[in-house]
Amino acid sequence: MERRRLFEVMLFACLFVACAGRELKIKDDQSSVYNSTLAKILVEYTAAVYTADLTSLITWTCSRCIDMTVGFEVVEVVVDVQNCLQAYVGVAEDLNSVIVVFRGTQEHSIQNWVEDLYWKQLDLNYPDMPGSMVHHGFYSAYHNTTMRPGILYGLQKIRKLYGDMQITVVGHSMGGAMAAFCALDLKVNYGAQDVQLMTFGQPRIGNSVFSSYFKTYLPDAIRVTNGHDIVPHLPPYYPLFPRKTYHHFPTEVWLHDIGLGSLVYKLETVCDDTGEDPSCSRSVIGNSISDHLVYLGVNLQAETWRSCGIVTDTNMKKYQSDLYGNFILLRDPNASILKQSAAEVDDSSSLQGS
């Protein structure tokens, strides 16, 4: 019966798309939480963070800085050379939002990274959240590197220039994990009121207790997963040990195809509020790296094949750096935060509107 119903639906759709070879994108669940158009915009911002030439990134003249992101103003680029991390902060006036974007894992190291994730155990108690445990590596990549003080400085700078604005945090792969910790940090520790989060191909980062806390602070967070992407399946989820295993926070939006012959439906399924909906990406085997590298038709890979993939030129020398070569590019280079360490940043400062 279900097969017959599916065939009838496909046949009806075929009349509208003139059949052979066409694609029809539909949403099989309407939700006020997920905005498909916004997802297409944010995935383009996410692709731009993989730009290796920092000059073209901070001036927003890179080959990926086009289409739905035209007119974006970059305020800051944060680079942690020691840990091969990169992020940028800027203002999208058309969205009336600050955009914070974190870069993911380099493609040449994804295979090793994926293998490591199979064996990662919950190994860190999240501060001030009893019973909440997270992945130490992902937590540290944001909290214990140049990323956190750099991002906070950029947000404070933007607030002085533009006033209160919504903050939208995005990232892909490991960048999605850092984006999640950043969004939570802004809400819990810095009093930011309007924070939105959307990640692409994000791994699990904490246990079910952490997931519950996360949902309380960021109820509209979106994790976009694609087809058989292997990374959202990692570290593994063991349903028989719900309190001791990794557990995704909600809400997942699963991108996947169904089709008959040459007719293909692209579905965007808004999943349930558990974070581990068995009818979404968990319903398939996560065995694809190619599904991890392309989301909504956008390539999420670095432009260069090298150990870190960050390219600078002589113009970058005027920007100050610390002893490890880490630096922050600002539109005003004389205001470099790298005169300060993470411990020296004023943690009592608030991003909350006055």
C-alpha positions in Angstrom: 0.0 0.0 0.0 2.8 2.4 0.9 4.6 1.6 -2.3 1.5 2.3 -4.4 0.9 5.6 -2.6 4.5 6.7 -3.2 4.1 5.8 -6.9 0.9 7.9 -7.2 2.6 10.9 -5.6 5.6 10.6 -7.9 3.4 10.3 -10.9 1.4 13.4 -9.9 4.6 15.3 -9.4 5.9 14.2 -12.8 3.1 16.0 -14.6 4.4 19.3 -13.1 8.1 18.9 -13.8 7.7 17.5 -17.3 9.2 14.2 -16.2 12.7 13.0 -17.3 15.8 14.2 -15.6 14.2 17.0 -13.5 14.6 17.5 -9.8 11.9 18.7 -7.5 12.8 20.1 -4.1 10.0 19.8 -1.5 9.8 20.0 2.2 8.0 17.0 3.8 7.3 18.9 7.1 6.4 22.5 7.6 8.0 24.1 10.6 8.4 27.6 11.8 11.8 26.7 13.2 13.5 25.8 10.0 13.8 28.3 7.1 15.0 26.7 3.9 16.0 30.0 2.2 18.0 31.0 5.3 19.7 27.6 5.2 20.8 28.3 1.6 22.2 31.7 2.6 24.0 30.4 5.7 25.6 27.5 3.8 27.2 30.0 1.5 28.6 31.9 4.4 29.9 28.6 5.7 31.6 27.8 2.4 33.4 31.2 2.4 35.2 30.4 5.6 37.2 27.7 3.7 38.8 30.5 1.7 42.5 30.2 2.1 43.5 33.7 1.0 42.7 35.8 4.0 43.0 39.1 2.1 40.2 38.2 -0.2 38.1 36.9 2.8 38.4 40.0 4.9 37.6 42.2 1.9 34.8 39.9 0.9 36.1 39.6 -2.7 36.7 35.8 -2.6 35.3 33.6 -5.3 32.8 32.2 -2.8 31.7 35.7 -1.5 29.0 36.0 -4.1 25.3 35.1 -4.8 23.2 35.3 -1.7 25.9 36.8 0.5 26.7 39.9 -1.7 27.0 43.0 0.4 28.2 41.3 3.6 30.7 43.3 5.6 33.5 41.4 7.3 34.6 43.0 10.6 37.1 40.4 11.8 38.9 37.2 10.8 40.3 35.0 13.6 43.1 32.6 12.8 44.7 30.1 15.1 47.6 28.7 13.2 48.8 26.5 16.0 45.6 24.5 15.9 44.6 25.2 12.3 41.4 27.0 13.3 39.7 29.8 11.4 36.5 31.9 11.9 35.2 35.2 10.8 32.6 37.8 12.1 30.7 40.3 10.2 27.4 42.0 9.5 24.6 41.0 7.1 22.4 44.0 6.9 19.8 42.2 4.8 19.4 39.7 7.6 19.7 42.3 10.3 22.2 39.9 11.9 25.8 39.5 13.0 27.2 36.3 11.3 29.8 34.2 13.1 31.3 31.4 11.0 33.6 28.6 12.1 35.7 26.5 9.7 35.7 22.7 9.8 38.3 20.0 9.4 40.6 20.1 6.4 39.6 17.4 3.8 43.0 15.7 3.7 42.6 14.9 7.4 38.9 14.0 7.5 39.6 10.2 7.2 41.9 10.1 10.3 39.6 12.5 12.1 36.5 10.3 11.5 38.4 7.2 12.6 39.4 8.9 15.8 35.8 9.9 16.5 34.7 6.3 16.7 36.7 5.9 20.0 36.1 9.3 21.6 34.6 9.0 25.1 32.7 11.7 27.0 35.6 13.2 29.0 34.7 16.7 30.3 32.1 18.0 32.8 30.5 21.1 31.3 30.8 23.9 33.8 27.8 24.6 36.1 25.6 22.0 34.4 25.4 19.0 36.7 25.6 15.6 34.9 26.4 17.3 31.6 29.4 15.9 29.8 31.0 16.9 26.5 33.8 16.1 24.1 36.9 17.7 25.5 38.5 18.3 22.1 35.6 20.2 20.6 35.1 22.1 23.8 38.7 23.1 24.0 38.9 24.1 20.3 36.5 26.9 21.1 37.2 27.7 24.7 41.0 27.3 25.0 42.3 28.8 21.8 42.3 32.1 20.0 38.8 31.5 18.9 36.8 32.5 22.0 38.6 35.8 22.9 38.7 36.7 19.2 35.0 36.1 18.5 34.0 37.9 21.7 36.1 41.0 20.8 34.6 41.1 17.3 31.0 40.9 18.7 31.7 43.7 21.2 33.2 45.8 18.4 30.2 45.3 16.2 27.8 46.1 19.1 29.5 49.5 19.6 29.3 50.2 15.9 25.8 48.9 15.1 24.0 48.5 18.4 22.1 45.4 19.3 21.6 42.8 16.6 20.7 39.2 16.3 23.7 36.9 16.4 23.7 34.0 14.0 26.4 31.3 14.5 27.1 28.7 11.9 29.7 26.1 11.1 30.4 22.9 9.2 31.9 19.6 10.5 34.1 20.4 13.5 33.3 24.0 12.8 29.7 23.1 13.7 30.8 21.7 17.0 32.7 24.9 17.8 29.7 27.0 16.6 27.4 25.1 19.0 29.7 25.8 22.0 30.0 29.4 20.9 26.3 29.9 20.7 25.8 28.3 24.1 28.6 30.4 25.6 27.0 33.6 24.3 23.7 32.7 25.9 24.9 31.4 29.2 28.0 33.4 30.0 27.5 36.7 28.1 23.8 37.4 28.4 23.2 37.6 24.6 19.5 37.4 24.1 18.9 36.8 20.4 21.3 34.0 19.3 20.5 31.6 16.5 22.5 28.5 15.6 22.6 26.5 12.4 25.2 23.8 11.7 26.0 21.5 8.8 27.3 18.0 9.2 28.0 18.4 12.9 29.2 15.6 15.0 27.8 14.8 18.4 29.3 16.9 21.2 27.8 15.9 24.5 25.5 13.5 26.4 21.7 13.6 26.8 22.0 15.8 29.9 24.0 18.3 27.9 21.4 18.0 25.1 18.6 18.9 27.5 20.5 22.0 28.8 21.3 23.0 25.3 17.7 22.8 24.2 16.7 25.0 27.1 19.0 27.8 26.1 18.8 27.4 22.3 15.4 25.9 21.6 15.5 26.9 17.9 18.9 25.5 17.1 19.1 23.7 13.8 21.5 20.8 12.8 21.3 20.2 9.1 22.4 16.7 8.1 22.8 15.4 4.5 22.0 11.9 3.2 24.5 9.3 4.4 27.0 11.9 5.8 29.2 9.9 8.2 30.1 12.7 10.6 26.6 13.3 12.3 26.8 9.6 13.2 29.9 10.2 15.3 30.9 9.7 18.0 28.6 6.7 18.2 25.2 6.8 19.9 24.3 3.8 22.1 20.6 4.0 22.9 20.9 1.3 25.7 23.1 3.7 27.7 21.3 7.1 27.2 23.1 8.9 30.1 26.6 7.8 29.2 26.6 7.9 25.5 26.9 10.9 23.1 23.5 12.4 22.2 22.6 15.0 19.6 20.7 18.1 20.6 17.6 19.0 18.6 16.5 20.0 16.0 17.8 18.0 13.1 16.8 18.8 9.5 17.7 15.8 7.3 18.4 16.4 3.6 17.8 13.3 1.5 16.6 12.1 -1.9 13.8 9.7 -2.8 13.1 8.9 -6.4 11.9 6.6 -9.1 14.0 6.3 -12.2 15.1 9.7 -13.4 12.7 11.6 -11.2 14.3 12.6 -7.9 12.7 14.3 -4.9 15.0 16.3 -2.6 13.4 16.3 0.8 14.1 18.5 3.8 12.7 16.6 6.7 12.3 18.5 10.0 12.8 15.8 12.6 11.4 15.4 16.1 12.6 17.2 19.2 14.6 14.4 20.7 17.8 15.0 18.8 18.0 11.3 17.9 14.9 10.8 15.7 15.2 7.2 14.4 13.3 8.2 11.2 15.9 10.8 10.1 19.6 10.4 9.5 19.7 7.6 12.0 17.5 5.6 9.7 20.4 5.1 7.2 24.0 4.0 7.5 26.4 6.9 7.9 29.1 5.9 5.5 29.6 8.8 3.1 32.4 11.4 3.2 31.2 12.9 -0.1 27.8 13.7 1.5 29.7 15.5 4.2 31.5 17.8 1.8 28.5 19.1 -0.2 25.4 20.6 1.4 22.5 22.1 -0.5 24.7 22.0 -3.6 27.5 24.0 -2.0 31.0 22.7 -1.7 32.3 22.8 1.8 36.0 22.1 1.4 39.2 24.1 1.6 40.6 25.5 -1.7 44.1 24.2 -1.1 45.5 20.8 -0.2 48.0 21.5 2.6 48.6 21.0 6.3 46.5 23.9 7.3 45.4 25.6 4.1 45.7 29.2 5.3 47.4 31.6 2.9 48.7 35.0 3.7 50.8 37.6 1.8 53.1 40.4 2.7 50.1 42.7 3.5 49.3 40.5 6.5 52.6 41.4 8.2 51.1 44.7 9.5 48.7 42.7 11.6 49.9 41.8 15.0 50.4 38.2 16.0 51.3 36.3 19.2 54.3 34.0 19.8 52.5 31.1 18.1 51.7 33.0 14.9 48.0 33.3 15.7 46.4 36.5 14.6 43.2 38.4 14.3 42.5 40.6 11.2 40.4 43.6 11.9 39.2 46.4 9.6 41.2 48.6 11.9 44.5 46.6 12.3 45.6 48.8 15.2 42.9 47.3 17.4 44.3 43.8 17.5 43.1 41.8 20.5 46.3 39.7 20.5 47.8 42.1 23.0 45.5 40.2 25.4 45.4 36.6 26.3 42.1 34.6 26.7 42.4 35.1 30.5 42.7 38.8 30.1 39.5 39.3 28.2 36.9 40.7 30.5 34.6 37.8 31.1 32.1 40.0 33.0 31.4 42.0 29.9 28.0 41.5 28.5 26.5 41.2 25.1 23.1 41.8 26.5 21.1 44.8 25.3 21.0 47.7 27.7 
